[in-house]
Each structure stands twice: as structure tokens, then as C-alpha cells.
Amino acid sequence: ALVPIANGSAEMETIVVVDILRRAHVDVVVASVERSKQIVACRGTKIIADKLIGDAAESNYDLIILP
């Protein structure tokens, strides 16, 4: 599953979805659409993505979730 995130993404929508999928043993890649892997979510929480979106685009995904 691919979860793209950007500055201003909602913390709960991102973290809860990723957590539930990972608990279900789904291979999840969180990808930043910004120039850096670190984004600042809507309430100021800093989130570090697994990859930049350009690097993540090299793979195929069964599911893309937009938080």
C-alpha cells in the first residue's frame, strides 16, 4: 500500500491508517510528495516518510490511500 503525505496532512488520518495496515501485515510505504522525507502535519507534528514519492513511484502497489 502506498500512502502519500504532504505538509498539512492530517496526523490521525495518516498515522492511524498506517498503523492498522501494518498491524495487519500489509507492506506499507509512506511517501512524501515534498522535497524532503520530513513533513509537518496540520497540527505541527513532524512525520518522517519512508521514501520520497519519486522513489516510491518505481514500485507497483495494490492500494493507494490518500489521507
MOPAC internal coordinates of N, CA, C and O (Angstrom, degrees):
PM7 1SCF
backbone

  N    0.0000 0     0.00 0     0.00 0    0    0    0
  C    1.4496 1     0.00 0     0.00 0    1    0    0
  C    1.5194 1   108.67 1     0.00 0    2    1    0
  O    1.2310 1   120.81 1   -40.16 1    3    2    1
  N    1.2948 1   116.06 1   139.84 1    3    2    1
  C    1.4601 1   122.41 1   177.28 1    5    3    2
  C    1.5211 1   108.45 1  -109.06 1    6    5    3
  O    1.2310 1   121.06 1   -49.75 1    7    6    5
  N    1.3436 1   115.57 1   130.25 1    7    6    5
  C    1.4598 1   121.53 1   177.01 1    9    7    6
  C    1.5216 1   107.74 1  -123.32 1   10    9    7
  O    1.2310 1   119.89 1   -83.75 1   11   10    9
  N    1.3314 1   117.81 1    96.25 1   11   10    9
  C    1.4649 1   120.17 1   177.41 1   13   11   10
  C    1.5304 1   110.07 1   -75.79 1   14   13   11
  O    1.2310 1   120.70 1   -40.70 1   15   14   13
  N    1.3336 1   116.27 1   139.30 1   15   14   13
  C    1.4618 1   120.47 1   177.93 1   17   15   14
  C    1.5228 1   109.68 1  -132.63 1   18   17   15
  O    1.2310 1   121.31 1   -23.04 1   19   18   17
  N    1.3270 1   115.10 1   156.96 1   19   18   17
  C    1.4634 1   121.73 1  -179.79 1   21   19   18
  C    1.5180 1   108.41 1  -142.62 1   22   21   19
  O    1.2310 1   120.61 1   -13.01 1   23   22   21
  N    1.3193 1   116.44 1   166.99 1   23   22   21
  C    1.4530 1   119.90 1   172.32 1   25   23   22
  C    1.5225 1   108.04 1   -54.84 1   26   25   23
  O    1.2310 1   120.77 1   -46.34 1   27   26   25
  N    1.3250 1   116.14 1   133.66 1   27   26   25
  C    1.4541 1   120.87 1  -178.87 1   29   27   26
  C    1.5170 1   114.75 1    92.48 1   30   29   27
  O    1.2310 1   120.00 1   176.15 1   31   30   29
  N    1.3413 1   117.61 1    -3.85 1   31   30   29
  C    1.4667 1   119.69 1   176.41 1   33   31   30
  C    1.5262 1   109.50 1   -60.41 1   34   33   31
  O    1.2310 1   120.52 1   -28.53 1   35   34   33
  N    1.3153 1   116.61 1   151.47 1   35   34   33
  C    1.4642 1   121.37 1   178.92 1   37   35   34
  C    1.5281 1   109.82 1   -77.44 1   38   37   35
  O    1.2310 1   120.70 1   -53.51 1   39   38   37
  N    1.3337 1   116.27 1   126.49 1   39   38   37
  C    1.4617 1   121.11 1  -178.46 1   41   39   38
  C    1.5251 1   112.13 1   -56.96 1   42   41   39
  O    1.2310 1   120.68 1   127.51 1   43   42   41
  N    1.3270 1   116.31 1   -52.49 1   43   42   41
  C    1.4614 1   120.50 1  -175.51 1   45   43   42
  C    1.5243 1   111.77 1   -63.42 1   46   45   43
  O    1.2310 1   120.17 1   137.01 1   47   46   45
  N    1.3168 1   117.28 1   -42.99 1   47   46   45
  C    1.4638 1   120.02 1  -179.48 1   49   47   46
  C    1.5200 1   111.11 1   -63.47 1   50   49   47
  O    1.2310 1   120.27 1   147.42 1   51   50   49
  N    1.3102 1   117.09 1   -32.58 1   51   50   49
  C    1.4606 1   120.92 1  -179.94 1   53   51   50
  C    1.5179 1   111.24 1   -80.41 1   54   53   51
  O    1.2310 1   120.21 1   122.41 1   55   54   53
  N    1.3256 1   117.20 1   -57.59 1   55   54   53
  C    1.4620 1   121.96 1  -172.27 1   57   55   54
  C    1.5204 1   112.36 1   -65.87 1   58   57   55
  O    1.2310 1   119.74 1   136.48 1   59   58   57
  N    1.3259 1   118.10 1   -43.52 1   59   58   57
  C    1.4647 1   120.40 1  -178.01 1   61   59   58
  C    1.5274 1   110.90 1   -64.97 1   62   61   59
  O    1.2310 1   120.25 1   135.51 1   63   62   61
  N    1.3125 1   117.13 1   -44.49 1   63   62   61
  C    1.4739 1   120.41 1   179.57 1   65   63   62
  C    1.5256 1   110.57 1   -62.51 1   66   65   63
  O    1.2310 1   120.25 1   133.15 1   67   66   65
  N    1.3200 1   117.13 1   -46.85 1   67   66   65
  C    1.4692 1   120.74 1  -179.87 1   69   67   66
  C    1.5256 1   110.09 1   -62.56 1   70   69   67
  O    1.2310 1   119.92 1   136.42 1   71   70   69
  N    1.3238 1   117.76 1   -43.58 1   71   70   69
  C    1.4616 1   121.82 1  -179.83 1   73   71   70
  C    1.5265 1   111.54 1   -61.15 1   74   73   71
  O    1.2310 1   120.12 1   132.34 1   75   74   73
  N    1.3204 1   117.37 1   -47.66 1   75   74   73
  C    1.4685 1   120.58 1  -179.42 1   77   75   74
  C    1.5254 1   111.09 1   -62.38 1   78   77   75
  O    1.2310 1   120.20 1   135.55 1   79   78   77
  N    1.3205 1   117.23 1   -44.45 1   79   78   77
  C    1.4656 1   119.88 1   179.56 1   81   79   78
  C    1.5217 1   111.60 1   -63.78 1   82   81   79
  O    1.2310 1   120.00 1   137.72 1   83   82   81
  N    1.3282 1   117.60 1   -42.28 1   83   82   81
  C    1.4682 1   120.14 1   179.90 1   85   83   82
  C    1.5222 1   111.22 1   -67.39 1   86   85   83
  O    1.2310 1   119.66 1   144.11 1   87   86   85
  N    1.3274 1   118.25 1   -35.89 1   87   86   85
  C    1.4714 1   120.85 1   175.80 1   89   87   86
  C    1.5300 1   110.56 1   -63.72 1   90   89   87
  O    1.2310 1   120.55 1   150.69 1   91   90   89
  N    1.3344 1   116.56 1   -29.31 1   91   90   89
  C    1.4662 1   121.89 1   178.13 1   93   91   90
  C    1.5306 1   111.39 1   -86.49 1   94   93   91
  O    1.2310 1   120.74 1  -170.33 1   95   94   93
  N    1.3355 1   116.19 1     9.67 1   95   94   93
  C    1.4668 1   123.25 1   178.04 1   97   95   94
  C    1.5274 1   113.41 1    64.48 1   98   97   95
  O    1.2310 1   120.92 1  -149.29 1   99   98   97
  N    1.3254 1   115.84 1    30.71 1   99   98   97
  C    1.4611 1   121.18 1   173.66 1  101   99   98
  C    1.5250 1   107.23 1   -85.90 1  102  101   99
  O    1.2310 1   120.56 1   -44.35 1  103  102  101
  N    1.3184 1   116.54 1   135.65 1  103  102  101
  C    1.4649 1   121.36 1   176.31 1  105  103  102
  C    1.5258 1   107.72 1   -75.18 1  106  105  103
  O    1.2310 1   120.67 1   -69.24 1  107  106  105
  N    1.3314 1   116.32 1   110.76 1  107  106  105
  C    1.4619 1   122.13 1  -175.25 1  109  107  106
  C    1.5231 1   109.79 1  -113.75 1  110  109  107
  O    1.2310 1   120.67 1   -47.12 1  111  110  109
  N    1.3275 1   116.32 1   132.88 1  111  110  109
  C    1.4594 1   122.37 1   173.30 1  113  111  110
  C    1.5193 1   107.57 1  -117.58 1  114  113  111
  O    1.2310 1   121.13 1   -60.58 1  115  114  113
  N    1.3358 1   115.45 1   119.42 1  115  114  113
  C    1.4593 1   121.11 1   174.43 1  117  115  114
  C    1.5213 1   105.95 1   -93.56 1  118  117  115
  O    1.2310 1   120.28 1   -57.69 1  119  118  117
  N    1.3274 1   117.07 1   122.31 1  119  118  117
  C    1.4655 1   121.54 1  -174.43 1  121  119  118
  C    1.5248 1   110.73 1  -122.56 1  122  121  119
  O    1.2310 1   121.22 1   -52.52 1  123  122  121
  N    1.3110 1   115.28 1   127.48 1  123  122  121
  C    1.4610 1   121.03 1   177.59 1  125  123  122
  C    1.5230 1   110.23 1   -80.72 1  126  125  123
  O    1.2310 1   120.84 1   -45.91 1  127  126  125
  N    1.3220 1   115.99 1   134.09 1  127  126  125
  C    1.4631 1   120.31 1   174.54 1  129  127  126
  C    1.5277 1   110.86 1   -92.32 1  130  129  127
  O    1.2310 1   120.74 1  -178.63 1  131  130  129
  N    1.3315 1   116.19 1     1.37 1  131  130  129
  C    1.4641 1   121.66 1   177.76 1  133  131  130
  C    1.5284 1   109.44 1   -88.18 1  134  133  131
  O    1.2310 1   120.01 1     0.93 1  135  134  133
  N    1.3175 1   117.58 1  -179.07 1  135  134  133
  C    1.4686 1   121.52 1   179.12 1  137  135  134
  C    1.5206 1   112.68 1   -76.31 1  138  137  135
  O    1.2310 1   120.42 1   164.89 1  139  138  137
  N    1.3192 1   116.80 1   -15.11 1  139  138  137
  C    1.4589 1   123.46 1  -178.70 1  141  139  138
  C    1.5211 1   109.04 1  -121.16 1  142  141  139
  O    1.2310 1   120.16 1   -24.50 1  143  142  141
  N    1.3354 1   117.30 1   155.50 1  143  142  141
  C    1.4550 1   120.15 1   175.50 1  145  143  142
  C    1.5279 1   111.47 1   -72.29 1  146  145  143
  O    1.2310 1   120.20 1   159.16 1  147  146  145
  N    1.3307 1   117.23 1   -20.84 1  147  146  145
  C    1.4631 1   120.09 1   178.45 1  149  147  146
  C    1.5206 1   110.36 1   -88.21 1  150  149  147
  O    1.2310 1   121.26 1   -50.18 1  151  150  149
  N    1.3329 1   115.20 1   129.82 1  151  150  149
  C    1.4675 1   119.95 1   174.26 1  153  151  150
  C    1.5235 1   108.30 1  -120.49 1  154  153  151
  O    1.2310 1   120.83 1   -19.15 1  155  154  153
  N    1.3130 1   116.02 1   160.85 1  155  154  153
  C    1.4620 1   121.75 1   174.29 1  157  155  154
  C    1.5229 1   106.52 1  -111.82 1  158  157  155
  O    1.2310 1   121.20 1   -65.44 1  159  158  157
  N    1.3280 1   115.31 1   114.56 1  159  158  157
  C    1.4613 1   120.82 1  -176.73 1  161  159  158
  C    1.5295 1   110.85 1   -72.96 1  162  161  159
  O    1.2310 1   120.81 1    -3.81 1  163  162  161
  N    1.3217 1   116.06 1   176.19 1  163  162  161
  C    1.4705 1   121.59 1  -170.64 1  165  163  162
  C    1.5207 1   114.25 1   -61.65 1  166  165  163
  O    1.2310 1   119.15 1   154.66 1  167  166  165
  N    1.3070 1   119.23 1   -25.34 1  167  166  165
  C    1.4687 1   122.16 1   179.13 1  169  167  166
  C    1.5240 1   112.17 1  -105.93 1  170  169  167
  O    1.2310 1   120.38 1  -165.52 1  171  170  169
  N    1.3396 1   116.88 1    14.48 1  171  170  169
  C    1.4544 1   121.20 1   174.99 1  173  171  170
  C    1.5152 1   115.70 1    93.27 1  174  173  171
  O    1.2310 1   119.66 1   177.99 1  175  174  173
  N    1.3207 1   118.26 1    -2.01 1  175  174  173
  C    1.4590 1   121.49 1   177.97 1  177  175  174
  C    1.5186 1   109.69 1   -71.33 1  178  177  175
  O    1.2310 1   120.81 1   -46.55 1  179  178  177
  N    1.3323 1   116.06 1   133.45 1  179  178  177
  C    1.4619 1   120.44 1   177.58 1  181  179  178
  C    1.5247 1   108.61 1   -90.01 1  182  181  179
  O    1.2310 1   120.89 1   -49.64 1  183  182  181
  N    1.3148 1   115.90 1   130.36 1  183  182  181
  C    1.4628 1   122.38 1   179.28 1  185  183  182
  C    1.5197 1   107.78 1  -122.90 1  186  185  183
  O    1.2310 1   120.90 1   -46.47 1  187  186  185
  N    1.3288 1   115.89 1   133.53 1  187  186  185
  C    1.4622 1   121.52 1   178.04 1  189  187  186
  C    1.5304 1   108.15 1  -102.38 1  190  189  187
  O    1.2310 1   120.49 1   -61.40 1  191  190  189
  N    1.3065 1   116.66 1   118.60 1  191  190  189
  C    1.4665 1   121.93 1   178.49 1  193  191  190
  C    1.5274 1   110.26 1   -75.52 1  194  193  191
  O    1.2310 1   121.20 1   -18.65 1  195  194  193
  N    1.3149 1   115.32 1   161.35 1  195  194  193
  C    1.4629 1   120.91 1   176.26 1  197  195  194
  C    1.5224 1   111.06 1   -73.10 1  198  197  195
  O    1.2310 1   120.78 1   143.82 1  199  198  197
  N    1.3335 1   116.10 1   -36.18 1  199  198  197
  C    1.4668 1   121.74 1  -175.14 1  201  199  198
  C    1.5236 1   109.72 1  -148.72 1  202  201  199
  O    1.2310 1   121.14 1   -13.34 1  203  202  201
  N    1.3087 1   115.43 1   166.66 1  203  202  201
  C    1.4602 1   121.25 1   166.70 1  205  203  202
  C    1.5247 1   107.10 1   -83.04 1  206  205  203
  O    1.2310 1   120.05 1   -26.66 1  207  206  205
  N    1.3187 1   117.50 1   153.34 1  207  206  205
  C    1.4631 1   121.26 1  -175.23 1  209  207  206
  C    1.5306 1   112.05 1   -60.41 1  210  209  207
  O    1.2310 1   119.89 1   145.33 1  211  210  209
  N    1.3203 1   117.81 1   -34.67 1  211  210  209
  C    1.4626 1   120.48 1   178.60 1  213  211  210
  C    1.5159 1   112.42 1   -62.71 1  214  213  211
  O    1.2310 1   120.54 1   141.65 1  215  214  213
  N    1.3354 1   116.57 1   -38.35 1  215  214  213
  C    1.4660 1   120.90 1   177.65 1  217  215  214
  C    1.5256 1   110.77 1   -72.95 1  218  217  215
  O    1.2310 1   120.49 1   143.24 1  219  218  217
  N    1.3190 1   116.67 1   -36.76 1  219  218  217
  C    1.4646 1   120.77 1  -179.64 1  221  219  218
  C    1.5239 1   111.45 1   -69.80 1  222  221  219
  O    1.2310 1   120.15 1   153.03 1  223  222  221
  N    1.3219 1   117.32 1   -26.97 1  223  222  221
  C    1.4693 1   121.69 1  -177.54 1  225  223  222
  C    1.5239 1   112.47 1   -67.34 1  226  225  223
  O    1.2310 1   120.41 1   167.82 1  227  226  225
  N    1.3235 1   116.82 1   -12.18 1  227  226  225
  C    1.4660 1   120.34 1   179.66 1  229  227  226
  C    1.5264 1   112.23 1   -75.38 1  230  229  227
  O    1.2310 1   119.93 1   169.17 1  231  230  229
  N    1.3275 1   117.73 1   -10.83 1  231  230  229
  C    1.4640 1   122.20 1  -177.55 1  233  231  230
  C    1.5248 1   110.55 1  -109.87 1  234  233  231
  O    1.2310 1   121.39 1   -15.91 1  235  234  233
  N    1.3328 1   114.94 1   164.09 1  235  234  233
  C    1.4648 1   121.63 1   174.72 1  237  235  234
  C    1.5234 1   108.90 1  -100.79 1  238  237  235
  O    1.2310 1   120.17 1   -34.46 1  239  238  237
  N    1.3247 1   117.28 1   145.54 1  239  238  237
  C    1.4593 1   121.97 1  -178.25 1  241  239  238
  C    1.5188 1   109.73 1  -130.09 1  242  241  239
  O    1.2310 1   121.02 1   -37.09 1  243  242  241
  N    1.3338 1   115.65 1   142.91 1  243  242  241
  C    1.4613 1   121.22 1   175.42 1  245  243  242
  C    1.5189 1   111.49 1   -80.76 1  246  245  243
  O    1.2310 1   121.01 1   160.29 1  247  246  245
  N    1.3318 1   115.66 1   -19.71 1  247  246  245
  C    1.4532 1   120.55 1  -173.57 1  249  247  246
  C    1.5222 1   109.29 1  -148.45 1  250  249  247
  O    1.2310 1   120.26 1   -43.81 1  251  250  249
  N    1.3211 1   117.11 1   136.19 1  251  250  249
  C    1.4668 1   122.45 1   172.72 1  253  251  250
  C    1.5182 1   106.40 1  -124.35 1  254  253  251
  O    1.2310 1   120.98 1   -55.93 1  255  254  253
  N    1.3298 1   115.74 1   124.07 1  255  254  253
  C    1.4603 1   121.35 1  -178.54 1  257  255  254
  C    1.5166 1   108.50 1  -114.31 1  258  257  255
  O    1.2310 1   120.63 1   -53.64 1  259  258  257
  N    1.3200 1   116.39 1   126.36 1  259  258  257
  C    1.4655 1   121.83 1   178.91 1  261  259  258
  C    1.5224 1   108.83 1  -105.81 1  262  261  259
  O    1.2310 1   120.31 1   -77.53 1  263  262  261
  N    1.3519 1   117.00 1   102.47 1  263  262  261
  C    1.4751 1   118.81 1  -178.37 1  265  263  262
  C    1.5235 1   111.93 1   -71.89 1  266  265  263
  O    1.2310 1   120.10 1   180.00 1  267  266  265

